[in-house]
Amino acid sequence: MTTAPDPPTQGWLQRHRMIITPLMFLLPGIAFFAVYVISPIFQSFYISAFEWNGLGSLSEQGEFVGMQNYRELMSDRNFEVSLWNNLKWLVLYLLAIPGGLFIALFLNQTIAGIRLYKSLFFFPFVISQVVVGLVFSWFYLPNVGLLNVVLGWFGSEVNVLGNPDLATYGIIAAGLWPQTAYCMILYLTGLNAVDPEQIEAARLDGAKGPRMLWHVILPQLRPATFIAFVVTIIGALRSFDLISVMTNGGPFGSTRVLSFYMFEKALSEYGFRMGYGSAIAVILFLIMLVFISYFLWSMWREERAARH
């Protein structure tokens, strides 16, 4: 009686190929992320402890000041204005999420010309933020802008970008246009994955309108809602393009946000305070980290509760 030969001995690479193969594909992306994202974050923390003009070597030209840049921020009126403007952006920018949801619900119907409607609502997402800023700057122009032409029919006029009390809200309105389109795309994708059997069962139980939306559709759109929240919050906190194009921080510095103020202090013609700009960048990063960590924790808690 002959015995079957022993199977060939597998090497370490062969035994662990199911782990090694995906890691090899991920390695280039991880390396780029570490070099261009993670490393600059730690560099910002380090540079914020120095008074440095960005010229020459940090070790030779920089002066270590510890927490002095952060203490100066606490008494900086421009930083306070920038922080409050960021909070306005954060709160009002979230209007893009319900706006995108309701547009997606409308476009998810089968009606005549729906492709044309989808193209019109999708259009703001594909154009540059600079173009959006220019379009709204023309829209807000005194006397000849479309907004004031319409208001002129009612005997009224408003200088949105020239009024310190209105300029920030005017820029946020411009930003909401493409951001709402982005949220709409997320929800349209999510609606394609909604289970039609659950909807039919809910209809048989008498659910319709707001009850159907709240209890059946929205729970299935949680992944899209999570992404919409994260992207919208990041977009609100890093707003820069529209402010630079539409007001350049004016009038009288009333539309500055943290990212724009960081640019002014670190890189603009009268700035070159790299340590102070890095301190502003660190504060902005920590604010983003708090919000994103909260949403990640909420998502993990919901998934854990669903498994149990």
WOJOBEL-V747274 format. One record per residue. PHI is phi in degrees with one decimal (* if undefined). D_FIRST is the distance of its C-alpha to the first C-alpha in whole Angstrom. Layout:
BEGIN
phi=[PHI	PHI]
d_first=[D_FIRST	D_FIRST]
END
This chain:
BEGIN
phi=[*	-94.2	-96.4	-67.6	-66.0	-64.8	-62.3	-61.9	-72.6	-87.3	-75.5	-61.8	-64.2	-67.7	-67.4	-112.3	-66.4	-68.5	-94.4	-69.8	-59.1	-64.1	-65.1	-65.4	-69.4	-79.4	-56.9	-60.6	-64.3	-64.3	-64.4	-63.5	-63.5	-66.7	-75.7	-100.8	-122.8	-65.9	-61.1	-62.3	-62.9	-67.7	-63.5	-63.0	-59.3	-69.2	-65.5	-64.0	-91.6	-124.1	-102.3	-147.5	-91.8	84.5	-102.4	80.8	-75.7	-62.6	-67.5	-97.4	-94.5	-81.1	-113.9	-69.9	-124.3	64.7	-92.7	-61.3	-61.6	-70.7	-65.0	-67.3	-60.4	-64.2	-111.9	-88.8	-62.9	-65.2	-65.1	-62.2	-62.5	-62.9	-64.7	-65.1	-64.8	-62.7	-65.8	-62.3	-58.4	-62.4	-70.5	-75.3	-65.9	-66.2	-63.3	-64.5	-71.6	-64.3	-61.2	-63.8	-63.4	-69.9	-66.7	-63.3	-63.2	-67.4	-76.4	-80.4	-86.3	-101.8	-130.2	-63.0	77.8	-65.7	-66.0	-64.5	-62.0	-61.5	-64.1	-65.7	-74.8	-77.7	-53.2	-59.5	-70.8	-91.7	-93.6	-67.9	-61.4	-63.8	-65.0	-59.0	-61.5	-66.2	-60.9	-73.3	-62.6	-67.1	-62.4	-89.1	-54.9	-62.9	71.0	-103.1	-67.5	-58.1	-59.5	-76.0	-64.6	-67.0	-64.1	-63.5	-63.5	-105.1	72.2	-130.3	-159.2	-146.2	-103.2	-63.1	-77.0	-95.1	-105.3	-57.7	-81.6	-113.1	-59.6	-60.8	-66.7	-65.0	-69.8	-62.0	-60.4	-64.6	-69.1	-65.2	-59.0	-72.4	-67.7	-63.2	-63.1	-65.9	-63.3	-60.2	-63.5	-60.0	-73.1	-62.8	-63.7	-66.0	-66.1	-68.0	-98.3	-67.4	-72.0	-66.8	-67.9	-65.9	-65.0	-65.2	-64.5	-66.2	-66.0	-65.1	-83.8	93.5	-79.9	-160.4	59.9	-59.3	-65.0	-62.3	-63.7	-72.4	-96.6	-117.8	-80.5	-59.9	-59.0	-81.5	-101.5	-59.5	-60.2	-65.7	-65.3	-60.6	-63.0	-62.2	-62.9	-62.8	-65.9	-68.4	-65.2	-62.7	-61.7	-68.9	-78.7	-105.1	-57.4	-147.8	-56.3	-63.9	-65.6	-63.7	-77.0	-87.0	-135.1	53.9	90.5	-87.2	-75.6	59.6	73.4	-76.8	-108.7	-61.2	-123.8	-61.3	-65.3	-70.7	-66.0	-60.6	-62.0	-61.2	-76.6	-98.2	-127.6	-77.4	-59.2	-107.6	-99.8	61.6	-109.8	-64.0	-65.3	-67.6	-62.7	-65.8	-63.1	-64.6	-61.9	-64.6	-60.3	-63.6	-63.0	-66.1	-63.6	-60.2	-62.2	-61.6	-65.5	-67.3	-62.4	-62.2	-68.2	-63.9	-64.3	-63.0	-63.9	-64.7	-64.7	-66.8	-66.2	-65.4	-65.1	-68.0	-70.4	-94.9]
d_first=[0	4	7	10	13	15	18	21	24	27	30	33	35	32	32	35	36	37	40	41	41	44	46	46	48	50	51	54	55	55	57	60	60	60	62	65	65	64	65	69	69	69	71	74	73	74	77	78	79	81	85	84	85	82	84	82	79	79	79	82	84	83	85	82	84	81	82	86	85	83	86	88	87	88	91	91	93	91	87	89	90	86	84	86	86	82	82	84	82	79	81	82	79	77	79	77	74	76	77	74	73	76	76	72	73	75	73	70	72	72	76	78	78	75	74	77	78	74	75	78	77	74	77	78	74	74	77	78	79	82	83	83	85	88	88	89	91	93	93	94	97	101	103	101	97	96	96	100	101	99	101	104	104	105	107	105	103	100	99	96	95	98	98	96	96	94	92	89	89	90	87	84	85	84	81	80	80	77	75	76	74	71	71	71	69	66	67	67	63	63	65	62	59	61	59	62	60	62	65	65	64	67	70	69	70	73	72	74	76	76	74	71	71	71	69	66	67	67	64	62	64	63	61	64	67	65	65	68	70	68	69	72	73	72	74	77	77	76	79	81	81	83	86	86	87	89	91	90	90	94	96	97	93	93	90	88	84	82	80	83	85	82	83	87	86	84	84	87	90	92	89	86	86	82	81	83	82	78	80	80	77	75	77	76	73	73	74	72	69	71	71	67	66	67	66	62	63	64	61	58	60	60	57	56	58	56	53	54]
END
